[in-house]
Amino acid sequence: MTGINDFQGSGRPGKGDVLPVKTFKEMRKSKGLTMGKLAELSGVSAKTVSQYEQSPPERPSRKVLGKISGALGIGTDELMEHVYPSKKPSGNHSEAVSEGTIMLEEAHVNRMVRLIDKELEELRYILMDSSELVDDYPALARCMDMINDDIDLLIEMKGRFLDEGNDKATGRQ
């Protein structure tokens, strides 16, 4: 069984040979679809199809990928290979995207950072209010330790969100 990415034939393209498809645009054309027709079939705008062909977003929408891949009759993983042909996982584990990775838009990252800041403020307030009661209630000390651990975890998470945003802004990987 051969797929659309397989190259069959004599080694030279000719009639009846299937050429390797590397990009999203090549995939769309190999299916005989214009940008407008793919947009119509998938339920996304032609502008979105054009964006994914020309300059795909760093954090693609799973919903959009699902719609486009459904219209093309392929899986979202295969579509990702064509939208981002140079981002194939290598032997380097740090470059490979794990199955549990969640792609977030920049607005979502900013929202997460704001939520973390709000939670940090609340936890610090609780610590300040509770610090006077520790002498009277020894069990409260364990709770305060857990709150401190939560604060440390939230600070680490915020740092990772901000580091990733800075890496994207400076072009570092």
C-alpha positions, 0 to 999 in steps of 0.5 A, spaced: 500 500 500 502 506 498 501 513 500 501 520 497 508 521 500 511 515 496 514 516 489 513 510 484 515 509 478 522 509 474 526 515 478 523 520 473 517 523 473 512 521 468 505 520 466 502 515 472 507 517 477 506 519 484 510 525 486 512 526 493 508 531 496 512 536 501 508 542 502 501 544 504 500 547 498 502 541 494 498 537 498 492 541 496 493 541 489 495 534 489 487 533 491 485 538 485 483 543 490 483 551 489 484 555 496 477 557 495 474 550 494 478 547 500 476 553 504 469 551 502 469 544 504 473 545 510 469 551 513 475 555 514 476 562 510 480 562 504 485 567 508 486 562 513 488 556 508 492 562 505 495 563 512 497 556 513 500 555 506 504 561 506 506 563 513 503 558 518 502 560 525 507 558 530 501 555 535 496 552 530 489 551 532 487 544 533 480 546 530 482 549 524 487 543 523 482 538 524 477 541 519 482 542 513 485 535 514 478 532 514 476 536 508 483 533 505 481 526 507 488 525 511 489 525 519 491 532 522 498 529 524 499 528 516 497 535 515 502 538 520 507 534 516 505 538 510 504 545 513 510 544 517 515 540 513 521 542 516 519 541 523 520 533 523 522 530 529 529 528 529 533 523 534 534 529 539 528 528 544 528 536 546 526 537 539 521 532 538 514 534 540 511 529 545 504 526 544 501 530 551 504 537 548 498 542 548 499 548 543 497 555 545 496 561 542 500 567 545 493 570 547 492 564 551 499 564 554 498 571 556 492 569 560 495 563 563 501 568 566 495 573 568 491 567 572 498 565 575 499 572 577 493 572 580 493 566 584 500 568 586 497 574 589 492 570 593 496 565 596 501 570 598 495 574 602 493 567 605 500 566 607 501 573 610 494 572 614 496 565 617 503 567 619 500 569 626 496 563 627 502 558 626 504 558 633 497 557 636 495 551 631 501 547 629 498 543 623 497 550 620 505 550 619 504 544 614 498 547 610 503 553 609 509 549 607 504 546 602 502 553 600 509 555 599 510 549 595 504 551 590 507 558 590 514 555 588 511 551 582 507 557 580 513 561 579 516 555 575 510 555 571 510 562 569 517 562 568 517 557 563 511 560 559 515 567 559 521 563 557 518 560 551 515 567 549 521 570 549 524 564 545 519 565 540 520 573 540 528 572 539 527 566 534 531 562 539 529 554 539 
